[in-house]
Amino acid sequence: MYINTTHTPDKKNSYLNKFNKKRIQTTDKENKIQNMSNLSTNDDCKSYCDSVDYYRHENHELKKVVFQLKLEMKSQLEQCLIEQKHNLKCVVQKYKSFIDDLMSEKSQLSAECDDWKQKYEQQQQIIEEQRQQIYNQSQIIQQNLLTIQEIEHDFEQERIQKQLEVKQIMNLKDQTIDELNQIIQQQQY
């Protein structure tokens, strides 16, 4: 996670410059004290004690500067975290809205799918009923065809029977005509 700590670069640089100057001064004075420690006069001791007091004071000032710098950085960090929290909240709200829209669209599509499924099932039921009707009609047609075939067979039998009867009648007629002709011929003689 990137934390922006550049809200007040001038103040930060100012504190760092002060801190570096104090550190350089402290190093110089430490060197002087090291040189003085080799001397054994009272003035040197007094000077050494003054230097120690001075360094305590400088150390205290440095602690103040470091503490101030820490407070400033903490404040900047808190501000940055507040901004990031706000940004994260906006992103979460955006995606929550996006997910809510998707869920709404999913519910709508689910309702449409249920409607289409119900229509499909109704059509399937209608098709099944029509198929059953067609099957029943085909059974009726089959029975009617069998009946027609039986009628045709009966009719054909009857037609053949009638033809035989007509043939017999025609034979009988021919025979009768022949007999009549014979009778006529006999009467002429």
C-alpha positions as CSV (number, residue, x, y, z in Angstrom):
1,M,0.0,0.0,0.0
2,Y,1.4,3.4,-1.0
3,I,1.2,6.1,1.7
4,N,1.6,9.7,0.6
5,T,3.7,11.6,3.1
6,T,4.5,14.6,0.9
7,H,1.7,16.9,2.2
8,T,4.2,19.4,3.7
9,P,7.6,18.8,2.3
10,D,8.9,22.3,3.3
11,K,8.3,21.6,7.0
12,K,9.7,18.2,6.8
13,N,12.9,19.4,5.1
14,S,13.2,22.2,7.6
15,Y,13.1,19.8,10.5
16,L,15.6,17.5,8.8
17,N,17.9,20.4,8.1
18,K,17.8,21.5,11.7
19,F,18.4,18.0,12.9
20,N,21.4,17.6,10.6
21,K,22.9,20.9,11.7
22,K,22.5,20.0,15.4
23,R,24.1,16.6,14.7
24,I,27.1,18.2,13.0
25,Q,27.5,20.7,15.8
26,T,27.2,18.0,18.4
27,T,29.9,15.9,16.6
28,D,32.2,19.0,16.6
29,K,31.6,19.6,20.3
30,E,32.2,16.0,21.1
31,N,35.5,16.2,19.4
32,K,36.4,19.3,21.4
33,I,35.4,17.6,24.6
34,Q,37.6,14.6,23.7
35,N,40.5,17.0,23.3
36,M,39.7,18.7,26.5
37,S,39.6,15.6,28.5
38,N,43.3,15.3,28.1
39,L,43.8,18.6,30.0
40,S,43.8,18.6,33.8
41,T,43.3,22.2,34.9
42,N,40.2,23.5,36.7
43,D,39.4,25.8,33.9
44,D,39.3,22.9,31.6
45,C,37.1,21.0,34.0
46,K,34.8,23.9,34.3
47,S,34.7,24.3,30.5
48,Y,34.1,20.6,30.2
49,C,31.1,20.8,32.6
50,D,29.7,23.8,30.7
51,S,30.1,21.8,27.5
52,V,28.2,18.9,29.1
53,D,25.4,21.2,30.2
54,Y,25.3,22.7,26.7
55,Y,25.2,19.3,25.1
56,R,22.4,18.2,27.5
57,H,20.5,21.3,26.4
58,E,21.2,20.6,22.7
59,N,20.2,17.0,23.2
60,H,16.9,18.1,24.7
61,E,16.4,20.5,21.7
62,L,17.1,17.7,19.3
63,K,14.6,15.4,21.1
64,K,12.0,18.2,20.7
65,V,12.8,18.5,17.0
66,V,12.5,14.7,16.6
67,F,9.3,14.6,18.6
68,Q,7.9,17.4,16.5
69,L,8.9,15.6,13.3
70,K,7.2,12.4,14.6
71,L,4.1,14.3,15.3
72,E,4.1,15.9,11.9
73,M,4.6,12.5,10.2
74,K,2.0,10.9,12.3
75,S,-0.5,13.7,11.4
76,Q,0.4,13.3,7.7
77,L,0.0,9.5,8.0
78,E,-3.4,9.8,9.7
79,Q,-4.5,12.3,7.0
80,C,-3.3,9.9,4.3
81,L,-5.1,6.9,6.0
82,I,-8.3,9.0,6.3
83,E,-8.1,9.8,2.5
84,Q,-7.4,6.2,1.7
85,K,-10.3,5.0,3.9
86,H,-12.6,7.5,2.1
87,N,-11.3,6.3,-1.3
88,L,-11.8,2.6,-0.3
89,K,-15.3,3.4,1.0
90,C,-16.1,5.0,-2.4
91,V,-14.7,2.0,-4.3
92,V,-16.7,-0.4,-2.0
93,Q,-19.8,1.7,-2.6
94,K,-19.3,1.7,-6.3
95,Y,-18.8,-2.1,-6.5
96,K,-21.7,-2.7,-4.1
97,S,-23.9,-0.6,-6.5
98,F,-22.5,-2.6,-9.4
99,I,-23.2,-5.9,-7.7
100,D,-26.7,-4.8,-6.7
101,D,-27.3,-3.9,-10.4
102,L,-26.0,-7.4,-11.4
103,M,-28.2,-9.1,-8.9
104,S,-31.2,-7.1,-10.0
105,E,-30.5,-8.0,-13.6
106,K,-30.0,-11.7,-12.6
107,S,-33.4,-11.7,-10.8
108,Q,-35.0,-10.2,-13.9
109,L,-33.4,-12.7,-16.2
110,S,-34.4,-15.5,-13.8
111,A,-38.0,-14.3,-13.9
112,E,-37.9,-14.2,-17.7
113,C,-36.4,-17.7,-17.8
114,D,-39.2,-19.0,-15.5
115,D,-41.8,-17.4,-17.9
116,W,-40.2,-19.0,-20.9
117,K,-39.9,-22.3,-19.1
118,Q,-43.6,-22.2,-18.2
119,K,-44.5,-21.3,-21.8
120,Y,-42.4,-24.1,-23.1
121,E,-44.1,-26.6,-20.7
122,Q,-47.5,-25.3,-21.8
123,Q,-46.5,-25.8,-25.5
124,Q,-45.2,-29.2,-24.7
125,Q,-48.5,-30.1,-23.0
126,I,-50.4,-28.8,-26.0
127,I,-48.2,-30.7,-28.4
128,E,-48.7,-33.9,-26.3
129,E,-52.4,-33.4,-26.4
130,Q,-52.4,-32.9,-30.2
131,R,-50.1,-35.9,-30.6
132,Q,-52.6,-38.0,-28.6
133,Q,-55.5,-36.6,-30.7
134,I,-53.6,-37.5,-33.9
135,Y,-52.9,-41.0,-32.5
136,N,-56.6,-41.4,-31.7
137,Q,-57.7,-40.2,-35.1
138,S,-55.2,-42.5,-36.8
139,Q,-56.7,-45.4,-34.8
140,I,-60.1,-44.3,-35.9
141,I,-58.9,-44.0,-39.5
142,Q,-57.3,-47.5,-39.3
143,Q,-60.6,-48.9,-38.0
144,N,-62.5,-47.2,-40.8
145,L,-60.0,-48.6,-43.4
146,L,-60.5,-52.0,-42.0
147,T,-64.3,-51.5,-42.2
148,I,-64.0,-50.2,-45.7
149,Q,-61.8,-53.2,-46.7
150,E,-64.4,-55.5,-45.2
151,I,-67.2,-53.7,-47.1
152,E,-65.2,-53.8,-50.3
153,H,-64.6,-57.5,-49.7
154,D,-68.3,-58.1,-49.0
155,F,-69.2,-56.0,-52.0
156,E,-66.8,-57.9,-54.2
157,Q,-68.2,-61.2,-53.0
158,E,-71.7,-60.0,-53.7
159,R,-70.7,-58.7,-57.1
160,I,-69.1,-62.1,-58.0
161,Q,-72.3,-63.8,-56.7
162,K,-74.5,-61.5,-58.8
163,Q,-72.3,-62.1,-61.8
164,L,-72.7,-65.8,-61.3
165,E,-76.5,-65.4,-61.0
166,V,-76.6,-63.2,-64.1
167,K,-74.5,-65.8,-66.0
168,Q,-76.9,-68.6,-64.8
169,I,-79.9,-66.5,-65.9
170,M,-78.2,-65.8,-69.3
171,N,-77.5,-69.5,-69.7
172,L,-81.1,-70.3,-68.7
173,K,-82.3,-67.7,-71.2
174,D,-80.2,-69.2,-74.0
175,Q,-81.4,-72.6,-73.1
176,T,-85.0,-71.5,-73.1
177,I,-84.5,-69.8,-76.5
178,D,-83.0,-72.9,-77.9
179,E,-85.9,-75.0,-76.6
180,L,-88.4,-72.5,-78.1
181,N,-86.6,-72.6,-81.4
182,Q,-86.8,-76.4,-81.4
183,I,-90.5,-76.3,-80.6
184,I,-91.1,-73.8,-83.3
185,Q,-89.2,-76.0,-85.8
186,Q,-91.1,-79.0,-84.8
187,Q,-94.4,-77.3,-85.3
188,Q,-93.5,-76.3,-88.7
189,Y,-93.0,-79.8,-89.8
